[in-house]
Amino acid sequence: MEDIVARTSWFDDKAEHPVIQDRVAKLESFTSALADGIVSGEELKSQEHRLVSAMRVLEGELNDDLHAKVTTVLVELTAYDVMRLLHELQAERARLAFDRG
């Protein structure tokens, strides 16, 4: 589990862009998984385990109102991540198609 750090905003100084990506880029498990350009099933399973563990700890500390709000954030974040991945894959597919011609 990651060490607890001082509370910082989830957004940049202009509150426009999440700084979570900056934290992800510094996450050792993430950078080592991407080092060879391939995310193995074992690496994915390990990340899932870390995620579930962190969620269990957080869920136990939330009252019903905060639980509902965090659930909404998790759902929106998951949808965003899937949409972003698909967008990037589509952009790369288009780039490759135009590079061939």
PyMOL commands that place a pseudoatom at each C-alpha (Angstrom):
pseudoatom trace, name=CA, resn=MET, resi=1, chain=A, elem=C, hetatm=0, pos=[0.000, 0.000, 0.000]
pseudoatom trace, name=CA, resn=GLU, resi=2, chain=A, elem=C, hetatm=0, pos=[1.222, 3.510, -0.772]
pseudoatom trace, name=CA, resn=ASP, resi=3, chain=A, elem=C, hetatm=0, pos=[2.434, 5.765, 2.026]
pseudoatom trace, name=CA, resn=ILE, resi=4, chain=A, elem=C, hetatm=0, pos=[0.048, 8.426, 3.236]
pseudoatom trace, name=CA, resn=VAL, resi=5, chain=A, elem=C, hetatm=0, pos=[1.003, 11.863, 1.948]
pseudoatom trace, name=CA, resn=ALA, resi=6, chain=A, elem=C, hetatm=0, pos=[-0.107, 15.346, 2.870]
pseudoatom trace, name=CA, resn=ARG, resi=7, chain=A, elem=C, hetatm=0, pos=[-3.466, 16.267, 1.385]
pseudoatom trace, name=CA, resn=THR, resi=8, chain=A, elem=C, hetatm=0, pos=[-3.155, 17.908, -2.006]
pseudoatom trace, name=CA, resn=SER, resi=9, chain=A, elem=C, hetatm=0, pos=[-5.848, 18.955, -4.416]
pseudoatom trace, name=CA, resn=TRP, resi=10, chain=A, elem=C, hetatm=0, pos=[-6.821, 16.499, -7.116]
pseudoatom trace, name=CA, resn=PHE, resi=11, chain=A, elem=C, hetatm=0, pos=[-6.593, 19.336, -9.641]
pseudoatom trace, name=CA, resn=ASP, resi=12, chain=A, elem=C, hetatm=0, pos=[-3.876, 21.613, -10.974]
pseudoatom trace, name=CA, resn=ASP, resi=13, chain=A, elem=C, hetatm=0, pos=[-3.622, 25.265, -9.896]
pseudoatom trace, name=CA, resn=LYS, resi=14, chain=A, elem=C, hetatm=0, pos=[-6.345, 26.230, -12.359]
pseudoatom trace, name=CA, resn=ALA, resi=15, chain=A, elem=C, hetatm=0, pos=[-8.556, 23.293, -11.240]
pseudoatom trace, name=CA, resn=GLU, resi=16, chain=A, elem=C, hetatm=0, pos=[-8.754, 22.104, -14.834]
pseudoatom trace, name=CA, resn=HIS, resi=17, chain=A, elem=C, hetatm=0, pos=[-6.748, 18.904, -14.975]
pseudoatom trace, name=CA, resn=PRO, resi=18, chain=A, elem=C, hetatm=0, pos=[-6.589, 16.050, -12.501]
pseudoatom trace, name=CA, resn=VAL, resi=19, chain=A, elem=C, hetatm=0, pos=[-3.135, 15.629, -10.989]
pseudoatom trace, name=CA, resn=ILE, resi=20, chain=A, elem=C, hetatm=0, pos=[-3.922, 11.984, -10.302]
pseudoatom trace, name=CA, resn=GLN, resi=21, chain=A, elem=C, hetatm=0, pos=[-2.125, 11.126, -13.565]
pseudoatom trace, name=CA, resn=ASP, resi=22, chain=A, elem=C, hetatm=0, pos=[1.038, 12.701, -12.150]
pseudoatom trace, name=CA, resn=ARG, resi=23, chain=A, elem=C, hetatm=0, pos=[0.784, 10.407, -9.145]
pseudoatom trace, name=CA, resn=VAL, resi=24, chain=A, elem=C, hetatm=0, pos=[0.142, 7.393, -11.386]
pseudoatom trace, name=CA, resn=ALA, resi=25, chain=A, elem=C, hetatm=0, pos=[3.250, 8.206, -13.434]
pseudoatom trace, name=CA, resn=LYS, resi=26, chain=A, elem=C, hetatm=0, pos=[5.296, 8.011, -10.209]
pseudoatom trace, name=CA, resn=LEU, resi=27, chain=A, elem=C, hetatm=0, pos=[3.670, 4.772, -9.016]
pseudoatom trace, name=CA, resn=GLU, resi=28, chain=A, elem=C, hetatm=0, pos=[6.383, 2.107, -9.062]
pseudoatom trace, name=CA, resn=SER, resi=29, chain=A, elem=C, hetatm=0, pos=[4.008, -0.767, -9.795]
pseudoatom trace, name=CA, resn=PHE, resi=30, chain=A, elem=C, hetatm=0, pos=[2.633, 1.150, -12.796]
pseudoatom trace, name=CA, resn=THR, resi=31, chain=A, elem=C, hetatm=0, pos=[5.977, 2.233, -14.238]
pseudoatom trace, name=CA, resn=SER, resi=32, chain=A, elem=C, hetatm=0, pos=[7.518, -1.214, -13.847]
pseudoatom trace, name=CA, resn=ALA, resi=33, chain=A, elem=C, hetatm=0, pos=[4.488, -2.854, -15.487]
pseudoatom trace, name=CA, resn=LEU, resi=34, chain=A, elem=C, hetatm=0, pos=[4.818, -0.530, -18.488]
pseudoatom trace, name=CA, resn=ALA, resi=35, chain=A, elem=C, hetatm=0, pos=[8.614, -0.695, -18.709]
pseudoatom trace, name=CA, resn=ASP, resi=36, chain=A, elem=C, hetatm=0, pos=[8.583, -3.448, -21.338]
pseudoatom trace, name=CA, resn=GLY, resi=37, chain=A, elem=C, hetatm=0, pos=[5.504, -2.100, -23.122]
pseudoatom trace, name=CA, resn=ILE, resi=38, chain=A, elem=C, hetatm=0, pos=[3.411, -5.121, -22.154]
pseudoatom trace, name=CA, resn=VAL, resi=39, chain=A, elem=C, hetatm=0, pos=[1.073, -5.472, -19.189]
pseudoatom trace, name=CA, resn=SER, resi=40, chain=A, elem=C, hetatm=0, pos=[1.073, -9.122, -18.217]
pseudoatom trace, name=CA, resn=GLY, resi=41, chain=A, elem=C, hetatm=0, pos=[-1.855, -10.929, -16.682]
pseudoatom trace, name=CA, resn=GLU, resi=42, chain=A, elem=C, hetatm=0, pos=[0.116, -11.203, -13.446]
pseudoatom trace, name=CA, resn=GLU, resi=43, chain=A, elem=C, hetatm=0, pos=[0.812, -7.448, -13.388]
pseudoatom trace, name=CA, resn=LEU, resi=44, chain=A, elem=C, hetatm=0, pos=[-2.871, -6.729, -14.013]
pseudoatom trace, name=CA, resn=LYS, resi=45, chain=A, elem=C, hetatm=0, pos=[-3.896, -9.148, -11.252]
pseudoatom trace, name=CA, resn=SER, resi=46, chain=A, elem=C, hetatm=0, pos=[-1.456, -7.492, -8.831]
pseudoatom trace, name=CA, resn=GLN, resi=47, chain=A, elem=C, hetatm=0, pos=[-2.875, -4.060, -9.654]
pseudoatom trace, name=CA, resn=GLU, resi=48, chain=A, elem=C, hetatm=0, pos=[-6.401, -5.374, -9.172]
pseudoatom trace, name=CA, resn=HIS, resi=49, chain=A, elem=C, hetatm=0, pos=[-5.388, -6.720, -5.758]
pseudoatom trace, name=CA, resn=ARG, resi=50, chain=A, elem=C, hetatm=0, pos=[-3.905, -3.340, -4.729]
pseudoatom trace, name=CA, resn=LEU, resi=51, chain=A, elem=C, hetatm=0, pos=[-7.054, -1.572, -5.948]
pseudoatom trace, name=CA, resn=VAL, resi=52, chain=A, elem=C, hetatm=0, pos=[-9.450, -3.895, -4.112]
pseudoatom trace, name=CA, resn=SER, resi=53, chain=A, elem=C, hetatm=0, pos=[-7.377, -3.617, -0.925]
pseudoatom trace, name=CA, resn=ALA, resi=54, chain=A, elem=C, hetatm=0, pos=[-7.404, 0.196, -1.071]
pseudoatom trace, name=CA, resn=MET, resi=55, chain=A, elem=C, hetatm=0, pos=[-11.138, 0.227, -1.817]
pseudoatom trace, name=CA, resn=ARG, resi=56, chain=A, elem=C, hetatm=0, pos=[-11.878, -2.070, 1.137]
pseudoatom trace, name=CA, resn=VAL, resi=57, chain=A, elem=C, hetatm=0, pos=[-9.951, 0.219, 3.501]
pseudoatom trace, name=CA, resn=LEU, resi=58, chain=A, elem=C, hetatm=0, pos=[-11.701, 3.329, 2.169]
pseudoatom trace, name=CA, resn=GLU, resi=59, chain=A, elem=C, hetatm=0, pos=[-15.176, 1.795, 2.106]
pseudoatom trace, name=CA, resn=GLY, resi=60, chain=A, elem=C, hetatm=0, pos=[-14.920, 0.884, 5.764]
pseudoatom trace, name=CA, resn=GLU, resi=61, chain=A, elem=C, hetatm=0, pos=[-14.274, 4.524, 6.681]
pseudoatom trace, name=CA, resn=LEU, resi=62, chain=A, elem=C, hetatm=0, pos=[-17.112, 6.113, 4.699]
pseudoatom trace, name=CA, resn=ASN, resi=63, chain=A, elem=C, hetatm=0, pos=[-20.527, 7.093, 5.963]
pseudoatom trace, name=CA, resn=ASP, resi=64, chain=A, elem=C, hetatm=0, pos=[-23.482, 6.399, 3.638]
pseudoatom trace, name=CA, resn=ASP, resi=65, chain=A, elem=C, hetatm=0, pos=[-23.450, 9.858, 2.024]
pseudoatom trace, name=CA, resn=LEU, resi=66, chain=A, elem=C, hetatm=0, pos=[-19.720, 9.802, 1.251]
pseudoatom trace, name=CA, resn=HIS, resi=67, chain=A, elem=C, hetatm=0, pos=[-19.997, 6.181, 0.104]
pseudoatom trace, name=CA, resn=ALA, resi=68, chain=A, elem=C, hetatm=0, pos=[-22.582, 7.217, -2.494]
pseudoatom trace, name=CA, resn=LYS, resi=69, chain=A, elem=C, hetatm=0, pos=[-20.417, 10.140, -3.654]
pseudoatom trace, name=CA, resn=VAL, resi=70, chain=A, elem=C, hetatm=0, pos=[-17.243, 8.043, -3.896]
pseudoatom trace, name=CA, resn=THR, resi=71, chain=A, elem=C, hetatm=0, pos=[-19.193, 5.345, -5.763]
pseudoatom trace, name=CA, resn=THR, resi=72, chain=A, elem=C, hetatm=0, pos=[-20.275, 7.979, -8.300]
pseudoatom trace, name=CA, resn=VAL, resi=73, chain=A, elem=C, hetatm=0, pos=[-16.668, 9.159, -8.709]
pseudoatom trace, name=CA, resn=LEU, resi=74, chain=A, elem=C, hetatm=0, pos=[-15.427, 5.588, -9.194]
pseudoatom trace, name=CA, resn=VAL, resi=75, chain=A, elem=C, hetatm=0, pos=[-18.090, 4.876, -11.823]
pseudoatom trace, name=CA, resn=GLU, resi=76, chain=A, elem=C, hetatm=0, pos=[-17.342, 8.130, -13.678]
pseudoatom trace, name=CA, resn=LEU, resi=77, chain=A, elem=C, hetatm=0, pos=[-13.583, 7.498, -13.464]
pseudoatom trace, name=CA, resn=THR, resi=78, chain=A, elem=C, hetatm=0, pos=[-13.960, 3.980, -14.825]
pseudoatom trace, name=CA, resn=ALA, resi=79, chain=A, elem=C, hetatm=0, pos=[-16.139, 5.209, -17.702]
pseudoatom trace, name=CA, resn=TYR, resi=80, chain=A, elem=C, hetatm=0, pos=[-13.622, 7.969, -18.465]
pseudoatom trace, name=CA, resn=ASP, resi=81, chain=A, elem=C, hetatm=0, pos=[-10.672, 5.556, -18.441]
pseudoatom trace, name=CA, resn=VAL, resi=82, chain=A, elem=C, hetatm=0, pos=[-12.413, 3.148, -20.824]
pseudoatom trace, name=CA, resn=MET, resi=83, chain=A, elem=C, hetatm=0, pos=[-13.508, 5.990, -23.128]
pseudoatom trace, name=CA, resn=ARG, resi=84, chain=A, elem=C, hetatm=0, pos=[-10.008, 7.520, -23.100]
pseudoatom trace, name=CA, resn=LEU, resi=85, chain=A, elem=C, hetatm=0, pos=[-8.420, 4.169, -23.910]
pseudoatom trace, name=CA, resn=LEU, resi=86, chain=A, elem=C, hetatm=0, pos=[-10.820, 3.581, -26.799]
pseudoatom trace, name=CA, resn=HIS, resi=87, chain=A, elem=C, hetatm=0, pos=[-10.255, 7.124, -28.089]
pseudoatom trace, name=CA, resn=GLU, resi=88, chain=A, elem=C, hetatm=0, pos=[-6.484, 6.652, -28.007]
pseudoatom trace, name=CA, resn=LEU, resi=89, chain=A, elem=C, hetatm=0, pos=[-6.746, 3.267, -29.726]
pseudoatom trace, name=CA, resn=GLN, resi=90, chain=A, elem=C, hetatm=0, pos=[-8.992, 4.757, -32.441]
pseudoatom trace, name=CA, resn=ALA, resi=91, chain=A, elem=C, hetatm=0, pos=[-6.591, 7.673, -32.948]
pseudoatom trace, name=CA, resn=GLU, resi=92, chain=A, elem=C, hetatm=0, pos=[-3.650, 5.281, -33.237]
pseudoatom trace, name=CA, resn=ARG, resi=93, chain=A, elem=C, hetatm=0, pos=[-5.573, 3.063, -35.676]
pseudoatom trace, name=CA, resn=ALA, resi=94, chain=A, elem=C, hetatm=0, pos=[-6.358, 6.123, -37.837]
pseudoatom trace, name=CA, resn=ARG, resi=95, chain=A, elem=C, hetatm=0, pos=[-2.734, 7.290, -37.677]
pseudoatom trace, name=CA, resn=LEU, resi=96, chain=A, elem=C, hetatm=0, pos=[-1.508, 3.879, -38.799]
pseudoatom trace, name=CA, resn=ALA, resi=97, chain=A, elem=C, hetatm=0, pos=[-4.066, 3.767, -41.631]
pseudoatom trace, name=CA, resn=PHE, resi=98, chain=A, elem=C, hetatm=0, pos=[-2.934, 7.151, -42.953]
pseudoatom trace, name=CA, resn=ASP, resi=99, chain=A, elem=C, hetatm=0, pos=[0.760, 6.310, -42.564]
pseudoatom trace, name=CA, resn=ARG, resi=100, chain=A, elem=C, hetatm=0, pos=[0.319, 3.280, -44.846]
pseudoatom trace, name=CA, resn=GLY, resi=101, chain=A, elem=C, hetatm=0, pos=[-1.190, 5.315, -47.673]
for i in range(1, 101): cmd.bond("trace and resi %d" % i, "trace and resi %d" % (i + 1))
show_as sticks, trace
zoom trace
